[in-house]
Amino acid sequence: AVADVVMAGAATVLVEDYGPARPSPAARRLRREHGQAEAPRIAVVSSSLRIDPESRLFRESTPDARPLVLTTASADRTRRAALDAVAQVLDVGDEWVDWHRALAALRDAAGAGIVLCEGGPSTNAQLIDADLVDEMCLTVAPSLSGGPAHRIAQGAEATLRPMRLTRALADDGYLFLRYVRQR
């Protein structure tokens, strides 16, 4: 409800079948009152641009809230051309996404002061490594699951960033936690 842009890696967008953000009427009203667009824009991060331009995210987006695609200058030109027709494609690195450039591009292209990252473990780890995570919201579900689950952030390096719990809410067995960065 408060983010200007919701950002996720291409794998997360694909697996979760993202569509455009659709806040409730009450959230839309509050966003307008705060001078924001009625809905946050969606930003997809992909160095390879292996994203289907016919996916629901692009099909269902309106012309005034086209998705943003964050990519690199070395990305495939044919894939870029296909995505240019349905999204605003932004170069934010040469071979790899430069996260500082990515957030600056989101500020410039979409006026993004608040970016909510719903990235997967790889995207989360890269943002942590770049020291760009200000807060983390974590939901603990009343369920057990085994299998090959990853951490919420998984990369080549282990980076410790101290956080402070600022809110804990319980509802129907779920625990909602909000942590902010200790600087």
Residue frames relative to the residue before (quaternion, step in Angstrom):
aa qw qx qy qz dx dy dz
A 1.0000 0.0000 0.0000 0.0000 0.00 0.00 0.00
V 0.7665 0.3618 -0.2125 0.4861 3.63 1.07 -0.51
A 0.5638 0.6262 -0.3878 0.3736 3.62 1.17 -0.37
D 0.4073 -0.6788 0.5567 0.2517 3.54 -1.19 0.68
V 0.7797 0.0811 -0.0136 0.6207 3.55 1.16 -0.75
V 0.1867 -0.7241 0.6509 0.1307 3.56 -1.12 0.76
M 0.0991 -0.8240 0.5578 -0.0079 3.55 -0.58 1.22
A 0.0871 0.7794 -0.6169 0.0662 3.55 -1.07 0.81
G 0.5500 -0.5881 0.4782 0.3507 3.52 -1.24 0.46
A 0.6584 -0.5400 0.3566 0.3844 3.55 -1.20 0.58
A 0.6352 0.5327 -0.3486 0.4373 3.62 0.95 -0.75
T 0.6482 0.5041 -0.3138 0.4767 3.60 0.98 -0.81
V 0.6412 0.5245 -0.3176 0.4615 3.59 0.95 -0.88
L 0.6709 0.4964 -0.2918 0.4673 3.58 0.98 -0.84
V 0.6992 0.4827 -0.2780 0.4481 3.59 0.75 -1.07
E 0.7617 0.3699 -0.1977 0.4939 3.58 0.95 -0.86
D 0.3611 -0.7687 0.4653 0.2496 3.60 1.31 0.13
Y 0.0190 -0.8465 0.5314 -0.0276 3.55 0.73 1.11
G 0.0871 -0.7212 0.6824 0.0812 3.46 -1.32 0.59
P 0.7123 -0.4030 0.3141 0.4812 3.59 -1.22 -0.14
A 0.5659 -0.5724 0.4594 0.3755 3.58 -1.19 0.49
R 0.0495 -0.8002 0.5976 -0.0064 3.57 -0.99 0.89
P 0.1051 -0.8194 0.5620 0.0423 3.59 0.24 1.25
S 0.6032 -0.5486 0.4362 0.3807 3.54 -1.26 0.45
P 0.6623 -0.4906 0.3656 0.4324 3.61 -1.20 0.30
A 0.6433 0.5162 -0.3292 0.4596 3.62 0.99 -0.76
A 0.6585 0.4960 -0.3088 0.4743 3.59 0.96 -0.83
R 0.6202 0.5364 -0.3401 0.4604 3.60 1.04 -0.74
R 0.6467 0.5198 -0.3157 0.4603 3.56 0.97 -0.89
L 0.6687 0.4941 -0.2995 0.4680 3.59 0.90 -0.92
R 0.6315 0.5243 -0.3349 0.4628 3.59 0.98 -0.76
R 0.6432 0.5081 -0.3240 0.4723 3.61 0.93 -0.84
E 0.6567 0.5242 -0.3088 0.4455 3.59 0.94 -0.90
H 0.7095 0.4168 -0.2460 0.5122 3.58 1.18 -0.58
G 0.5726 -0.6388 0.3597 0.3669 3.58 1.27 0.31
Q 0.5169 0.6315 -0.4168 0.4004 3.57 1.23 0.42
A 0.6076 -0.4866 0.4608 0.4263 3.53 -1.33 0.19
E 0.6364 -0.5614 0.3669 0.3810 3.59 -1.14 0.54
A 0.7903 0.0982 -0.0413 0.6033 3.58 1.13 -0.63
P 0.4965 -0.6380 0.4801 0.3403 3.58 -1.06 0.60
R 0.4531 -0.6440 0.5307 0.3136 3.56 -1.19 0.52
I 0.3833 -0.6928 0.5618 0.2397 3.53 -1.25 0.50
A 0.1022 -0.7724 0.6250 0.0490 3.57 -0.99 0.90
V 0.1638 -0.7759 0.6065 0.0574 3.56 -0.88 1.04
V 0.2268 -0.7743 0.5798 0.1131 3.56 -0.88 0.98
S 0.2278 0.7726 -0.5649 0.1789 3.57 -0.75 1.08
S 0.2988 -0.7477 0.5688 0.1676 3.56 -0.67 1.09
S 0.7209 0.4580 -0.2414 0.4607 3.59 1.03 -0.78
L 0.2584 -0.7844 0.5045 0.2519 3.59 1.20 -0.59
R 0.3556 0.7088 -0.5238 0.3111 3.57 1.05 0.72
I 0.3478 0.7009 -0.5159 0.3487 3.52 0.62 1.25
D 0.4040 -0.7191 0.5100 0.2442 3.57 -0.84 0.94
P 0.3583 -0.7556 0.5050 0.2135 3.63 -0.56 1.10
E 0.6344 0.5090 -0.3245 0.4829 3.59 1.32 -0.14
S 0.4274 0.7154 -0.4667 0.2961 3.61 1.24 0.03
R 0.7145 -0.4822 0.3171 0.3955 3.53 -1.29 0.49
L 0.6040 0.5777 -0.3631 0.4118 3.61 0.96 -0.80
F 0.7379 0.4022 -0.2289 0.4912 3.58 0.86 -0.93
R 0.6352 0.5485 -0.3294 0.4326 3.61 0.99 -0.80
E 0.7814 0.3789 -0.1799 0.4620 3.57 0.88 -0.97
S 0.5194 0.6398 -0.4240 0.3756 3.61 1.21 -0.06
T 0.4144 -0.6922 0.5335 0.2540 3.54 -1.16 0.63
P 0.6479 -0.5465 0.3531 0.3960 3.61 -1.12 0.52
D 0.7011 0.4624 -0.2803 0.4649 3.62 1.05 -0.65
A 0.7613 0.2576 -0.1744 0.5688 3.62 1.26 -0.09
R 0.0847 0.8188 -0.5586 0.1020 3.55 0.88 0.97
P 0.5445 -0.6043 0.4536 0.3641 3.60 -1.06 0.61
L 0.3547 -0.6798 0.5974 0.2348 3.51 -1.31 0.47
V 0.1221 -0.7663 0.6253 0.0828 3.59 -1.03 0.74
L 0.1898 -0.7807 0.5907 0.0744 3.54 -0.67 1.18
T 0.1177 0.8110 -0.5559 0.1394 3.56 -0.57 1.14
T 0.5363 -0.6221 0.4720 0.3204 3.55 -1.31 -0.28
A 0.6407 -0.5332 0.3970 0.3843 3.55 -1.27 0.41
S 0.6934 0.4774 -0.2767 0.4633 3.60 1.12 -0.58
A 0.4018 0.7291 -0.4730 0.2884 3.62 1.23 0.08
D 0.6569 -0.5388 0.3802 0.3656 3.54 -1.21 0.67
R 0.4527 -0.7282 0.4555 0.2392 3.60 -0.73 1.11
T 0.6364 0.5238 -0.3363 0.4555 3.61 1.01 -0.73
R 0.6636 0.4822 -0.3045 0.4842 3.59 0.93 -0.88
R 0.6190 0.5483 -0.3387 0.4490 3.59 1.03 -0.79
A 0.6566 0.5152 -0.3136 0.4529 3.60 0.90 -0.91
A 0.6515 0.5096 -0.3182 0.4632 3.60 0.97 -0.82
L 0.7010 0.4536 -0.2732 0.4777 3.60 0.97 -0.81
D 0.5666 0.6000 -0.3809 0.4170 3.60 1.12 -0.58
A 0.6340 0.5521 -0.3257 0.4326 3.58 1.13 -0.61
V 0.8001 0.2893 -0.1256 0.5102 3.60 1.14 -0.60
A 0.7804 0.2294 -0.1102 0.5711 3.60 1.28 -0.15
Q 0.4447 -0.6148 0.5596 0.3333 3.50 -1.35 0.10
V 0.1465 -0.8191 0.5534 0.0361 3.58 -0.34 1.30
L 0.0790 -0.8148 0.5740 -0.0180 3.56 -0.76 1.13
D 0.3229 -0.7180 0.5829 0.2009 3.58 -0.91 0.94
V 0.0235 0.8128 -0.5789 0.0607 3.57 -0.72 1.10
G 0.7783 0.1154 -0.1200 0.6054 3.54 1.11 0.74
D 0.5373 -0.6188 0.4591 0.3429 3.55 -1.27 0.24
E 0.8068 0.0970 -0.0200 0.5824 3.60 0.56 -1.19
W 0.7820 0.1766 -0.0592 0.5947 3.58 1.13 -0.76
V 0.5752 -0.5720 0.4496 0.3738 3.57 -1.18 0.51
D 0.2211 -0.7295 0.6368 0.1162 3.54 -0.90 1.03
W 0.3656 -0.7910 0.4473 0.2014 3.58 -0.30 1.26
H 0.6078 0.5275 -0.3663 0.4670 3.61 1.06 -0.57
R 0.6569 0.4848 -0.3012 0.4926 3.60 0.99 -0.82
A 0.6192 0.5561 -0.3456 0.4335 3.59 1.01 -0.77
L 0.6968 0.4555 -0.2852 0.4751 3.60 0.83 -0.93
A 0.6152 0.5249 -0.3468 0.4751 3.61 1.07 -0.66
A 0.6481 0.5150 -0.3157 0.4637 3.60 0.99 -0.81
L 0.6425 0.5093 -0.3232 0.4727 3.60 1.02 -0.74
R 0.6154 0.5224 -0.3446 0.4793 3.60 1.06 -0.68
D 0.7031 0.4757 -0.2696 0.4546 3.59 0.86 -0.99
A 0.7494 0.4299 -0.2234 0.4514 3.59 0.81 -1.00
A 0.8287 0.1879 -0.0588 0.5240 3.58 0.98 -0.80
G 0.4760 -0.6814 0.4416 0.3378 3.60 1.21 0.14
A 0.3008 0.8063 -0.4678 0.2015 3.57 1.20 0.50
G 0.1046 -0.7689 0.6303 0.0239 3.51 -0.63 1.22
I 0.7655 0.1957 -0.1051 0.6038 3.55 1.17 -0.68
V 0.0535 -0.7837 0.6187 -0.0145 3.56 -0.69 1.17
L 0.1844 -0.7586 0.6192 0.0842 3.54 -0.79 1.09
C 0.1678 -0.7921 0.5809 0.0830 3.56 -0.66 1.09
E 0.0915 -0.7709 0.6297 0.0281 3.53 -0.80 1.09
G 0.2298 0.8207 -0.4909 0.1807 3.51 1.17 0.64
G 0.5292 -0.6042 0.4941 0.3329 3.48 -1.34 0.27
P 0.8040 -0.3269 0.2008 0.4543 3.58 -1.30 -0.12
S 0.6645 0.5047 -0.3150 0.4521 3.61 0.96 -0.77
T 0.6642 0.4892 -0.2966 0.4811 3.59 0.89 -0.94
N 0.6481 0.5209 -0.3229 0.4520 3.59 0.90 -0.89
A 0.6624 0.5093 -0.3090 0.4541 3.60 0.89 -0.92
Q 0.6568 0.5105 -0.3169 0.4556 3.59 0.95 -0.83
L 0.6532 0.4997 -0.3133 0.4748 3.61 1.01 -0.77
I 0.6294 0.5147 -0.3287 0.4806 3.59 1.04 -0.74
D 0.6586 0.5130 -0.3057 0.4578 3.59 0.90 -0.92
A 0.6931 0.4516 -0.2660 0.4948 3.60 1.07 -0.75
D 0.4011 -0.7453 0.4407 0.2989 3.60 1.36 0.02
L 0.4529 0.7055 -0.4209 0.3463 3.57 1.00 0.90
V 0.5537 0.5928 -0.4083 0.4187 3.60 1.21 0.25
D 0.1899 -0.8056 0.5569 0.0689 3.56 -0.64 1.18
E 0.7972 -0.0248 0.0228 0.6027 3.55 1.10 -0.65
M 0.1692 -0.7662 0.6126 0.0951 3.53 -1.28 0.45
C 0.1419 -0.7512 0.6396 0.0801 3.53 -0.97 0.94
L 0.0496 -0.8097 0.5828 -0.0480 3.53 -0.75 1.13
T 0.1604 -0.7702 0.6119 0.0811 3.56 -0.96 0.91
V 0.1605 -0.7524 0.6333 0.0844 3.54 -0.91 0.98
A 0.2253 -0.8023 0.5455 0.0887 3.56 -0.62 1.21
P 0.4846 -0.6720 0.4762 0.2946 3.59 -1.11 0.63
S 0.5161 0.6129 -0.4190 0.4271 3.56 0.75 1.10
L 0.2584 -0.7278 0.6079 0.1843 3.54 -1.26 0.44
S 0.0445 0.7880 -0.6126 0.0420 3.53 -1.07 0.75
G 0.2309 -0.7510 0.6010 0.1467 3.55 -1.05 0.74
G 0.4516 0.7061 -0.4830 0.2534 3.54 -1.24 -0.28
P 0.7097 -0.5044 0.3211 0.3725 3.53 -1.33 -0.06
A 0.1427 0.8278 -0.5310 0.1110 3.60 0.95 0.80
H 0.3606 -0.7106 0.5682 0.2052 3.53 -1.16 0.75
R 0.5985 -0.4872 0.4611 0.4380 3.52 -1.32 -0.02
I 0.6178 -0.5295 0.4008 0.4212 3.59 -1.23 0.14
A 0.7513 0.1317 -0.1172 0.6360 3.56 1.31 -0.30
Q 0.0875 0.8086 -0.5719 0.1074 3.55 -0.61 1.13
G 0.1868 0.7736 -0.5826 0.1651 3.54 -0.62 1.18
A 0.7446 -0.4041 0.2952 0.4417 3.53 -1.33 -0.18
E 0.7688 0.2820 -0.1409 0.5563 3.57 1.04 -0.77
A 0.3236 -0.6924 0.5993 0.2382 3.55 -1.23 0.47
T 0.0465 -0.8065 0.5888 -0.0251 3.56 -0.55 1.21
L 0.2173 -0.7826 0.5729 0.1102 3.56 -0.73 1.07
R 0.0093 0.7708 -0.6347 0.0541 3.57 -0.78 1.11
P 0.3522 -0.7629 0.4972 0.2162 3.63 -0.35 1.18
M 0.0975 -0.7773 0.6213 0.0154 3.56 -1.01 0.95
R 0.2367 -0.7506 0.6011 0.1384 3.55 -1.28 0.47
L 0.4166 -0.6983 0.5257 0.2499 3.57 -0.87 0.99
T 0.0937 -0.8175 0.5675 0.0296 3.59 -0.77 1.05
R 0.8049 0.0662 -0.0262 0.5892 3.58 1.19 -0.37
A 0.0205 0.7615 -0.6477 0.0143 3.53 -1.12 0.76
L 0.0025 0.7950 -0.6047 0.0491 3.55 -0.70 1.11
A 0.1616 -0.7672 0.6134 0.0945 3.56 -1.06 0.76
D 0.1284 0.7748 -0.6100 0.1050 3.55 -1.01 0.87
D 0.8604 -0.0583 0.0059 0.5063 3.55 -0.81 1.09
G 0.7415 -0.4122 0.2140 0.4842 3.57 1.01 0.83
Y 0.6021 0.5361 -0.3562 0.4725 3.58 1.28 -0.19
L 0.1958 -0.7464 0.6240 0.1232 3.54 -1.19 0.63
F 0.1349 -0.7886 0.5991 0.0314 3.56 -0.69 1.17
L 0.0557 -0.8227 0.5650 -0.0304 3.57 -0.60 1.19
R 0.0892 -0.7685 0.6309 0.0581 3.57 -1.07 0.79
Y 0.0816 -0.7824 0.6173 -0.0068 3.51 -0.83 1.13
V 0.1468 -0.7624 0.6203 0.1113 3.57 -1.12 0.65
R 0.5942 -0.6023 0.4209 0.3270 3.51 -1.20 0.66
Q 0.2745 -0.7122 0.6221 0.1742 3.55 -1.05 0.83
R 0.0918 -0.8180 0.5675 0.0192 3.58 -0.51 1.14
